[in-house]
Amino acid sequence: MRNAVTDTRTQRHVHPSILLVILCTAAFMSTLDVFIVNVGLRSIGTDVHDTSLADLSWVLNAYAIVFSALLVPAGRLGDRYGNKQAFLAGLALFTLGSLGCALSSDLWLIVGLRCLQAVGRPR
């Protein structure tokens, strides 16, 4: 069993300024994503063959619902497994979802990938 002194010596410390830049960049990415989808909703509708506004609204709504539903459980997972691991896993999921959305031309696949983005959105 390792003692507290050993644990403290083996941990790497990141300069607070670097950490602040990383966290601000992640927050900027997720906020920018929400605004881009709002602005580009009409273009998305055109690209997926003029779907109805009701169907198209799920691109925004699914993201908001999933993000809201998972906010507390994701925080709990971060507490349990470590904030750094939760942050990196979330960032990877968010990036994969973003890439999938960019490459997709099917509305419901985009909605599913937006849900994946919401699961991974950096908190």
N, C-alpha and C positions, 0 to 999 in steps of 0.2 A: 504494500500500500504506500502510495507516494504521499509525502507530507506537503503542507501548504507552501513551504519555502521552495521546494523543488518545482511545484506547479507555477509559482510566480516567476522563477528564473527561466523556465522553458517557454513561456508565452511570449509571442512577439507583440510589440507595441507599435501601433501605427501613429504617425504624427497627426494630431487633431485636424490640421488644415487639409491633409490628404483625405482623411475620412469625410470631412465636410464636403469636399469637392465630389467625392464618389457618391455620397448620399444625395447631394443636390442634383447631380447628373441623372441619377435614377428617378428622382421625383420629376425632373424636367421631362424625361422620356415618357413616363406614364401620363403626365398631364398633356404633353404635346400630342400623344396618341389619341386622347379623348377629343381634343380640339380638331385635329385633322379629320377624324371620322365625322364629326359634326359638320364641318365645312364641306367635306367631300361626299356627303351622303347622296346628293343628286347624281354625281358622277358614278358612284358605286351602283346606284339603281340603273343607270344607263348601261354600265358594263355587264350587269347580270341580267340583261334583257328585259328592261322596263318592268320590274316587279311592282306590286302594289305598295303603297306607302305603309300600309299596316304590316306587311311582311318585312319591308325594309327597316321599319322601326325596331325590329328585333336585333339588328346589328348594334344599336345603342342600348336597348333595354336589357338584353341578355347579359351584357357586360356589367351593367349597374347591379342587376339582381345577384349575379354570382359573386361579384366583388363584395357587396353588402353582406351576403350570407356567410362568406368565408372570412370576414375581417377578424372576428374574435377567435375562431379555431386556428387561423393562421398565426395569430399572435401567440396562442398557446403552444403551437408546434415550435415557434421560434424560442420560446422560453424553455421548452423541453430539450431541443436538440442544438440550440445555439443560434444566436442571431446571425452570425456570419454564414453558417450553412444554409439557414432558411433564406437569407437574402440572395445568396448565389444560386440556389435552386429556383427561387422565384424569378430571378433575372433571366435564367436560362429558359424557363417555361414561357415567360413573357416574350423573349426574343424569338423563340421557335414559333409561337403563335403569331407574332407580327410577320415573320417571314412567310408562314403559311397563308395568312390573309392577303399578303401582297401577290402571291402566286395563284390564288384561287379565283375561279370565275363562277362558282356556284354559291348562291346566296346562303343556303343552309350550312354549307361547309364554312363559310365566312362567320356565320353566327356561332358555330361550334368552336372555331378557332378564337373568336373573341372571348368565348367562355374560358378557353385555355389561357388567354392573356389575363383575364380577370383573376384566375387562380394564381398566376405567377406575378401579378403586379406588385412591384416593390412597395412595401408598406412603411 
